[in-house]
């Protein structure tokens, strides 16, 4: 019975709650990108952003039982956001058709009317895969499952376990947040070098709620969650790169999976961290944060190239369509689509920067540098000075992170 409850708790805190939080906020996404995958990524980033704010506040402001307060506040906040997502999903299903596409219209496959309509961009719809593409998808899933199994069965020892995993264990069992030295077990002042990277505290939180030992969770459960999540981000990158040739996406994923599997040419490669040190913040920065930053800028480059042509309609605007002319409809929805296309990637990039701080302080520095580089290229192609404003706003979490770091 305890095993069942632990498994259900893992499903709740690793999958269900982030997904429901995504449902609460996926209205910011343009309709063609409002898919189940992007909704989960958005919800997970929001989920981790809330944890970062709560954890750092409790760590720096509460002296005794800081982790207990952190768990309590975060549980309430995350469940409230998840409840908001469930209510919003219920209202959408009640008002519209009771179907999967009501919640995730971006999952729609192109129909004949979509290809003929002047208000839609056929390239933004998903296409049906050929038998050959399905075979490649099967090969990719076999490789991914093999990696997940081997990451657990052949879990390797790493010297950093003596620090990072023990920090999670101390949070779970002693209720402290970076105030006991893992190497000796003696009390110490707040270790600011590692404290702000609260990924260890999040693992401790999941371990506390599920009742699973933090070491077991780190080595045997966390890889099973993050490996598919990393590949989900690469799938979204592939959808942008191969928008006109979607049948190539599974081949791209097989290529990425093979590179990951045979990337252990040294102990410092991202592939080595991805499969052998998955639970560490450095591994998540290299394999999750940086690809997500690349994905966001590819998204924006695609918007510039296509001119935000995804002219599709939300359910709440269906009544307006009956009262206005076709020209007015087109103009209105062109503005609506363009507005969401411009705002959504910057909002997600803001959350990615917060997640980079959760993982490692290195992610804050290198992530900001990567954003600066991509922003320069985006500015050159778009010729819009507002790109600089968006980039500056997005790195505000990193500036706040550094301000806290140097003030403690």
BELBELLIN-V240054 format. One line per field, one symbol per residue. phi: phi as a letter, one per 20 degrees, with the letter a starting at -180 (. if undefined). psi: psi as a letter, one per 20 degrees, with the letter a starting at -180 (. if undefined). burial: b if it has 16 or more other C-alpha atoms within 10 Angstrom, else e. A space follows every 50 residues. Layout:
# BELBELLIN-V240054
phi=???
psi=???
burial=???
This chain:
# BELBELLIN-V240054
phi=.fffffffffffeecffgffffffcfffefgfdedfffffffffffgfff fffffffffeddedlffffgffffffffffffffffffffffffedfebf ffecffefefdgfffeffecdgfeeedfeffffffffffffffffgffff fefdgefcffgfdfffffffffedmdcmdcfffdnefbfgeffdffeeff fffffffffemeggffffeddgffeffffffffffffffffdfecffegf fgfffffffffdeeebedfgffffddcgfeffffffdcfffffggfffgf fffffemlefecdeffefffgfddffffgfffffffffffffegfffffg ffffffffeafffffffffffffffffffffeldffgfffffffeggfff gfffgeee
psi=ghgghgghhghgihggghghhhhhjjiiqqghjmrhghggggggggghgg hgggghghhihpgqkghghgggghggghhgghgggggggghghghaqmrh ihhmhiiqqprghhhhpijqohhiqqqpqrhghhghgggghggghggggh hghkpqqphihifghhggghgghikrnkjpohhhjqqrrpnhhiginjhh hgghghgghijpphgggghhgghighghgghgghghghhghlhimhiigh gghggghggghkjlirijqhhghgiilhiqhhhhghiggghhgggghhgh hhhggikljnnrqqhijhhhhiirrgghgggghgggghghhhgghhghhg hghghhhhgqhhhgghggggggghhgghhghhkpiihhgggghhjghhgh ghgggii.
burial=eeeeebeebbebbbebbbbbbbbbbbebbbbbbbbbbbbbbbbbbbbbbb bbebbbebbbeeeeebbbbbbebbeeebbebbbbbbebbeebbeeeeeee bbbbbbbbebeeeeeeeebbbbbbbbbeeeeebeebbebbbebbeebbee bbeeeeeeeebeebbbbbbbbbeebbbbbbbbeeeeeeebebebbbbbbb bbbbbbbbbbbbbbbebbbbbbbbbbbbbbbbbbbbbbbbbebeebbbbb bbbbeebeebbebbeeeeebbbbbbbbbbbbbbbbbbbbbbbbbbbbbbb bbbbeeebbbbbbeeeeeeeeeeeeeeebbebbbebbbebbbebbbbbbb bbbbbbbbbbbbbbbebbeebbebbeebeeebeeeebeebbbbbbebbbe bbeeeeee
